[in-house]
Structures are given as C-alpha cells and as structure tokens.
Amino acid sequence: MRTLTWLSAATALLALAACDSTPAPAPEDDNAAAEATPARPAFAVDLDGAARLIDEIGAPWKGGATKDGIRDATTGGAIRTLTAPGGNAQIFTRPDGKVWQMRLIVVPVSGCSESAALKRALPNLVATLAPSTPFSTSQRLAIEDDMVSTLAKTHDLAAIRIVVLGGCTHTMTLTAL
C-alpha cells in the first residue's frame, strides 16, 4: 500500500511540476504586430499626397466619392477608396501613413473601357511616387502595350512594380519595391 501511495504522490508531483505557474502571454493586438513586422517599402507620398495626385490626373477618377476607414490587413495601415462613374482608385498605406501601393481601375460606362486614361497617368504616377526611378520611353511603351492584355503583366522598375491588366475593365497596380 505504501508503494501505491508513493507512486500516486510521485505522479501528482510530476503532474504539478509540468504545470507552469507563469500566466500565458496576452495575445498581441494588431497594432503591436504591425509594428513588430518589418516595414514595407513606401512611395515618396503620404495618403493625402496620393489622393491629390489622383485628383490632378483627372478623369475618370476625379470627383469621386471617398471612403476612409478600411483597414489594410497586409500592413495594419489603411485603405482609401475613390469611386467615380468612370473609375475607381485604391490607396494603401502603412501605419505611418506612407503609401505602399495604389490601384487605378477604369470602369466601363457602357461596353468596355479603354486604357487611354491609364496611359496618360503613367508617367506622372512614376515621377511622383518614385521620383528617383529612371523611366525610359521603351519601358513606358512596353507597359502601355501590355495594358490591353487579358492576362496580368508585371513590370519592375528600380523602386516600383507596375502590374497592368486589360479586358473590359483596365487595371494598373503600382507597388513600392
């Protein structure tokens, strides 16, 4: 009987020793997680500067309704959307307010859209978002040619990745590298 009591006591002690008396760590909040992760590269503009740039570019994005308050799950920052009759724009920011990605979409009013507005906007976007990035005529023409493709086409410049997609809705996504 003593052996059984001793084994029961030893088992209980081993079970208690396996328990840690320190409390479990509290789950990290989203902001702490975003601060702990390395910052994504960003463009030379903040949210308001990017919104002004889109407004200066003009049609089809000018005069659209603005919606703020959407959380960017990738960085913990925010997303601003601009919705106009002929186009949509999305501006993605890091928690520090710097823009890391922009997406411009030309929406067909009737039938299919055209890429002319994106072609007009491209040089100004590159010059403003990544001012030190060289942007040759041959690079610009290659991107413009790919704007009619129904498959996404990616073009990497020194500090900016440009992905274009054609079809009935034309899209151009610019991401800081």
Salt bridges, closest charged atoms under 4 A:
ASP30 OD2 - ARG71 NH2 3.79
ASP48 OD1 - ARG80 NH1 3.55
ASP55 OD2 - LYS62 NZ 3.65
ASP68 OD1 - ARG80 NE 2.65
ASP96 OD2 - ARG94 NH2 2.48
GLU144 OE2 - ARG140 NH1 3.04
ASP146 OD2 - HIS155 NE2 2.66
ASP156 OD1 - ARG161 NE 2.65
